Amino acid sequence: MKKLSAKLPLILAVLAVATLFNACVPARRFEDLQKREKTCQDENKQLKSDNERLTTENTELKASGSEMQKNITGLVEDTTEMGNAYHRLTGLYGELTKSYDKLLANNEKLLAGNTEETRKLIGELNRTKDELQRREDRMKKDSIALDEREKSLNDLKEGLRAKQARVDELESILNRTDSSVNALKKAVSDALLGFENNGLSVYQKNGKVYVSMEERLLFASGSTVIEKAGVDALKNLSKLLATNKDINVVVEGHTDNVPINGTLASGAKDNWELSVLRATSVVKTLTADKDIDPLRITASGKGPFQPIDPAATADARKKNRRTEIISLRSWMS
């Protein structure tokens, strides 16, 4: 009987690949960018669905593998016990056969002796013969049961190997995704070295790399014209995009929830329009490099609707006034 030695690793990983595309751009390109944003949103929904499906499938496979491991362990123990019983029966069968042979050898002597004693011995001989037959029948049934358990055990082992292969495949996908996101975060951080902690931060979330730039780094209050420090940071980022053509970007403009009175010099009548115009200004600065395909970058205005801090304080509103540049490698989509 073969012993099971495979171990099922418990692996939890999270595959988070989603892209938010909600394009709002100036009038000349508005309709085209709207179509691209709709396509990106559909792809993002599909990515989220695939990520949830892979994570769920991975969890179910690990749970199923654990249950299968328990079943295999039980089968191994039962099969070992049946094998031992089978060997014991075989020994008893051999002993009974020897006794039967001795009785047959003395048959003639018994027939020549006392008739009553002979009948008793013949009766014992027949009972021994019947017992031998019952034991032989039981041995045959046990042998068949052992064969069936052996086949079931082999089937379970094969199923466990298949599930383990699927778990390994999912783990490999998750590891490749994590490695790619980590490499992308490092590349972005290196490109923006010197700007971090000066109104700019780089972090990783849901399989994407975020560059969050405070309002003070990019714009004057109510303005859509990018300040010099912001232009310098964006130029460094555009160099990275130009040399890494597999990186796609979504630029999101965010504002606080203080209403705009009247119309700003930029033409924005409310916070939502201001967030769109600011995101568009960042996109134009990034795509000033002719080596960057505009189709790789999408502008999106979120207005005051995705605050970092919902508190009604000056510090919270300052945090919420920001521009986020979200990067994702195209092969991951």
C-alpha positions as CSV (number, residue, x, y, z in Angstrom):
1,M,0.0,0.0,0.0
2,K,1.4,3.3,-1.0
3,K,1.6,6.1,1.5
4,L,0.5,9.7,0.8
5,S,3.3,12.2,1.1
6,A,1.9,15.2,-0.8
7,K,1.3,18.3,1.3
8,L,-1.2,21.0,0.4
9,P,0.2,24.5,0.8
10,L,-2.2,27.1,2.2
11,I,-1.9,30.0,-0.1
12,L,-3.9,33.2,0.1
13,A,-3.2,35.8,-2.2
14,V,-5.2,38.6,-3.7
15,L,-5.4,39.4,-7.3
16,A,-6.5,42.9,-7.7
17,V,-6.4,44.2,-11.2
18,A,-8.8,47.0,-12.1
19,T,-8.7,50.2,-14.1
20,L,-11.0,53.2,-13.6
21,F,-11.7,55.0,-16.8
22,N,-14.2,57.9,-16.6
23,A,-13.0,60.3,-19.3
24,C,-14.0,63.9,-19.2
25,V,-12.0,66.0,-21.7
26,P,-12.4,69.3,-23.6
27,A,-15.1,69.6,-26.3
28,R,-13.0,68.7,-29.3
29,R,-12.0,65.3,-27.9
30,F,-14.9,64.8,-25.5
31,E,-16.8,62.2,-27.4
32,D,-13.8,60.1,-28.3
33,L,-12.5,60.1,-24.8
34,Q,-16.0,59.2,-23.5
35,K,-16.0,56.1,-25.7
36,R,-12.5,55.2,-24.5
37,E,-13.5,55.7,-20.9
38,K,-16.6,53.5,-21.4
39,T,-14.3,50.8,-22.8
40,C,-11.9,51.1,-20.0
41,Q,-14.7,51.0,-17.4
42,D,-16.0,47.7,-19.0
43,E,-12.4,46.3,-18.9
44,N,-12.0,47.4,-15.3
45,K,-15.3,45.6,-14.3
46,Q,-14.0,42.5,-16.1
47,L,-10.7,42.8,-14.3
48,K,-12.4,43.0,-10.9
49,S,-14.6,40.0,-11.8
50,D,-11.6,38.0,-13.0
51,N,-9.7,38.9,-9.8
52,E,-12.6,37.9,-7.6
53,R,-13.1,34.7,-9.6
54,L,-9.4,33.7,-9.3
55,T,-9.2,34.5,-5.6
56,T,-12.4,32.5,-5.0
57,E,-11.3,29.6,-7.1
58,N,-7.9,29.6,-5.3
59,T,-9.7,29.6,-1.8
60,E,-12.1,26.8,-2.9
61,L,-9.3,24.7,-4.3
62,K,-7.3,25.0,-1.1
63,A,-10.4,24.0,1.0
64,S,-11.2,21.1,-1.4
65,G,-7.6,20.0,-1.2
66,S,-7.6,20.0,2.6
67,E,-10.8,17.9,2.6
68,M,-9.4,15.5,0.0
69,Q,-6.2,15.2,2.2
70,K,-8.4,14.1,5.1
71,N,-10.2,11.5,3.0
72,I,-6.9,10.1,1.7
73,T,-5.6,9.8,5.2
74,G,-8.7,7.9,6.3
75,L,-8.5,5.6,3.3
76,V,-4.9,4.8,4.0
77,E,-5.7,3.9,7.6
78,D,-8.7,1.8,6.6
79,T,-6.8,0.1,3.8
80,T,-3.9,-0.7,6.2
81,E,-6.3,-2.2,8.7
82,M,-8.0,-4.3,6.1
83,G,-4.6,-5.5,4.8
84,N,-3.6,-6.6,8.3
85,A,-7.0,-8.4,8.7
86,Y,-6.5,-10.1,5.3
87,H,-3.1,-11.4,6.3
88,R,-4.5,-12.7,9.6
89,L,-7.2,-14.6,7.7
90,T,-4.7,-16.0,5.3
91,G,-2.7,-17.4,8.3
92,L,-5.8,-18.9,9.8
93,Y,-6.8,-20.4,6.5
94,G,-3.4,-22.1,6.2
95,E,-3.8,-23.5,9.7
96,L,-7.3,-24.9,9.0
97,T,-6.0,-26.4,5.7
98,K,-3.3,-28.2,7.6
99,S,-5.9,-29.6,10.1
100,Y,-8.1,-30.6,7.3
101,D,-5.2,-32.5,5.6
102,K,-4.4,-34.3,8.9
103,L,-8.1,-35.4,9.2
104,L,-8.1,-36.7,5.7
105,A,-4.9,-38.6,6.3
106,N,-6.4,-40.3,9.3
107,N,-9.7,-41.0,7.6
108,E,-9.1,-44.7,6.9
109,K,-8.1,-45.2,10.5
110,L,-11.2,-43.5,11.8
111,L,-13.4,-45.6,9.5
112,A,-11.8,-48.8,10.9
113,G,-12.5,-47.7,14.5
114,N,-15.6,-47.1,16.5
115,T,-18.5,-46.1,14.3
116,E,-19.9,-43.4,16.7
117,E,-16.5,-41.8,17.1
118,T,-16.1,-41.9,13.3
119,R,-19.3,-40.1,12.8
120,K,-18.2,-37.4,15.3
121,L,-14.9,-37.0,13.5
122,I,-16.6,-36.9,10.1
123,G,-18.9,-34.2,11.4
124,E,-16.0,-32.2,12.7
125,L,-14.3,-32.6,9.3
126,N,-17.4,-31.3,7.5
127,R,-17.7,-28.4,10.0
128,T,-14.0,-27.6,9.4
129,K,-14.5,-27.7,5.7
130,D,-17.5,-25.3,5.9
131,E,-15.5,-22.9,8.1
132,L,-12.7,-23.0,5.5
133,Q,-15.1,-22.2,2.7
134,R,-16.6,-19.3,4.7
135,R,-13.2,-17.9,5.4
136,E,-12.2,-18.3,1.8
137,D,-15.3,-16.4,0.7
138,R,-14.6,-13.7,3.2
139,M,-11.0,-13.4,2.0
140,K,-12.2,-13.0,-1.6
141,K,-14.6,-10.2,-0.6
142,D,-11.8,-8.5,1.4
143,S,-9.5,-8.8,-1.5
144,I,-12.0,-7.2,-3.8
145,A,-12.6,-4.4,-1.2
146,L,-8.9,-3.8,-1.0
147,D,-8.6,-3.5,-4.8
148,E,-11.5,-1.0,-4.8
149,R,-10.0,1.1,-2.0
150,E,-6.7,1.1,-3.8
151,K,-8.3,2.4,-6.9
152,S,-10.2,5.0,-4.9
153,L,-7.1,6.1,-3.2
154,N,-5.2,6.4,-6.5
155,D,-8.1,8.5,-8.0
156,L,-8.0,10.8,-4.9
157,K,-4.3,11.2,-5.3
158,E,-4.7,12.1,-9.0
159,G,-7.4,14.6,-8.1
160,L,-5.2,16.1,-5.4
161,R,-2.3,16.5,-7.9
162,A,-4.6,18.2,-10.4
163,K,-5.9,20.6,-7.7
164,Q,-2.4,21.3,-6.5
165,A,-1.3,22.1,-10.0
166,R,-4.2,24.6,-10.3
167,V,-3.2,26.2,-6.9
168,D,0.4,26.5,-8.1
169,E,-0.8,28.1,-11.3
170,L,-2.9,30.7,-9.4
171,E,0.0,31.3,-7.0
172,S,2.3,31.9,-10.0
173,I,-0.2,34.4,-11.5
174,L,-0.5,36.3,-8.2
175,N,3.3,36.3,-7.7
176,R,3.9,37.7,-11.2
177,T,1.3,40.4,-10.6
178,D,2.9,41.4,-7.3
179,S,6.4,41.4,-8.7
180,S,5.3,43.6,-11.6
181,V,3.5,46.1,-9.4
182,N,6.5,46.3,-7.0
183,A,8.8,46.9,-9.9
184,L,6.5,49.6,-11.3
185,K,6.2,51.3,-7.9
186,K,10.0,51.4,-7.6
187,A,10.4,52.8,-11.1
188,V,7.9,55.6,-10.4
189,S,9.5,56.4,-7.0
190,D,12.9,56.6,-8.6
191,A,11.6,58.9,-11.3
192,L,10.0,61.2,-8.7
193,L,12.9,61.1,-6.3
194,G,13.1,64.5,-4.5
195,F,9.4,65.3,-4.8
196,E,8.1,62.7,-2.3
197,N,7.2,64.2,1.0
198,N,7.1,67.6,-0.7
199,G,3.4,67.5,-1.6
200,L,3.8,64.2,-3.5
201,S,3.5,60.6,-2.3
202,V,3.8,57.2,-4.1
203,Y,1.9,54.2,-2.9
204,Q,0.5,50.8,-4.0
205,K,-3.1,49.8,-3.8
206,N,-5.3,47.1,-5.5
207,G,-2.5,46.1,-7.9
208,K,-1.9,49.6,-9.1
209,V,0.6,52.4,-8.4
210,Y,-0.7,55.7,-7.2
211,V,1.1,59.1,-7.4
212,S,-0.9,61.5,-5.3
213,M,0.0,65.2,-5.7
214,E,-1.3,67.9,-3.4
215,E,-3.0,71.0,-4.8
216,R,-0.1,73.2,-3.5
217,L,2.4,71.3,-5.8
218,L,0.4,71.7,-9.0
219,F,-2.1,74.5,-8.9
220,A,-2.9,77.8,-7.2
221,S,-6.3,78.0,-5.6
222,G,-9.0,77.8,-8.2
223,S,-6.5,77.6,-11.1
224,T,-5.9,75.0,-13.8
225,V,-2.4,76.3,-14.7
226,I,0.3,73.9,-13.4
227,E,3.0,75.5,-11.2
228,K,6.7,75.1,-12.1
229,A,7.4,72.5,-9.4
230,G,4.4,70.5,-10.6
231,V,5.6,70.7,-14.2
232,D,9.1,69.5,-13.2
233,A,7.6,66.4,-11.4
234,L,5.3,65.6,-14.4
235,K,8.2,65.9,-16.8
236,N,10.1,63.3,-14.8
237,L,7.1,61.0,-14.9
238,S,6.7,61.5,-18.6
239,K,10.2,60.4,-19.2
240,L,9.4,57.1,-17.4
241,L,6.2,56.7,-19.5
242,A,8.2,57.4,-22.7
243,T,10.7,54.6,-22.0
244,N,8.1,52.2,-20.6
245,K,5.4,51.9,-23.3
246,D,3.6,49.2,-21.4
247,I,2.5,51.6,-18.7
248,N,-1.0,53.1,-19.0
249,V,-2.2,56.0,-16.8
250,V,-5.4,57.4,-15.5
251,V,-5.2,61.0,-14.2
252,E,-7.9,61.8,-11.6
253,G,-8.7,65.3,-10.4
254,H,-10.2,65.7,-6.9
255,T,-11.5,68.8,-5.1
256,D,-12.9,69.6,-1.6
257,N,-16.6,70.1,-1.0
258,V,-16.6,73.9,-0.7
259,P,-18.9,75.2,-3.5
260,I,-17.5,77.6,-6.1
261,N,-19.2,81.0,-6.2
262,G,-19.7,82.2,-9.7
263,T,-17.3,81.2,-12.5
264,L,-13.6,80.9,-12.1
265,A,-11.0,82.3,-14.5
266,S,-10.5,78.8,-15.8
267,G,-14.1,78.7,-16.8
268,A,-15.1,76.1,-14.2
269,K,-18.5,76.7,-12.7
270,D,-18.3,74.0,-10.0
271,N,-15.9,71.6,-8.3
272,W,-16.6,68.9,-10.8
273,E,-15.7,71.0,-13.8
274,L,-12.6,72.2,-12.0
275,S,-11.4,68.6,-11.3
276,V,-11.9,67.7,-15.0
277,L,-10.0,70.7,-16.2
278,R,-7.1,70.1,-13.8
279,A,-6.9,66.4,-14.8
280,T,-6.8,67.5,-18.4
281,S,-4.0,70.0,-17.8
282,V,-1.9,67.2,-16.2
283,V,-2.6,64.9,-19.2
284,K,-1.6,67.6,-21.7
285,T,1.7,68.2,-19.8
286,L,2.4,64.4,-19.8
287,T,1.6,64.0,-23.5
288,A,3.8,67.0,-24.5
289,D,6.4,64.3,-25.0
290,K,5.7,63.1,-28.6
291,D,6.9,59.5,-27.7
292,I,3.8,59.1,-25.4
293,D,0.7,57.8,-27.2
294,P,-2.3,59.8,-25.9
295,L,-4.4,56.7,-25.9
296,R,-2.3,55.4,-23.0
297,I,-3.5,58.3,-20.8
298,T,-7.1,59.1,-19.6
299,A,-8.2,62.3,-17.8
300,S,-11.0,61.9,-15.2
301,G,-12.6,64.4,-12.9
302,K,-14.0,63.2,-9.5
303,G,-14.9,66.5,-8.0
304,P,-15.5,66.3,-4.2
305,F,-17.1,62.8,-4.4
306,Q,-14.0,60.6,-3.4
307,P,-12.5,62.4,-0.4
308,I,-9.6,61.0,1.5
309,D,-10.8,62.5,4.7
310,P,-14.6,63.3,5.0
311,A,-14.2,65.5,8.1
312,A,-15.4,69.1,7.8
313,T,-12.1,70.6,8.7
314,A,-9.5,72.8,6.9
315,D,-6.9,70.0,7.2
316,A,-9.3,67.4,5.7
317,R,-10.2,69.7,2.8
318,K,-6.5,70.3,2.1
319,K,-5.9,66.5,1.8
320,N,-8.9,66.1,-0.5
321,R,-7.7,68.8,-3.0
322,R,-5.3,66.6,-5.0
323,T,-4.5,65.0,-8.3
324,E,-3.9,61.3,-8.5
325,I,-2.0,59.6,-11.3
326,I,-2.8,55.9,-11.4
327,S,-0.4,53.6,-13.3
328,L,-0.9,50.0,-14.5
329,R,1.2,47.9,-16.8
330,S,-0.9,47.1,-19.9
331,W,-0.1,43.4,-19.9
332,M,-1.8,43.0,-16.6
333,S,-5.1,44.1,-18.2
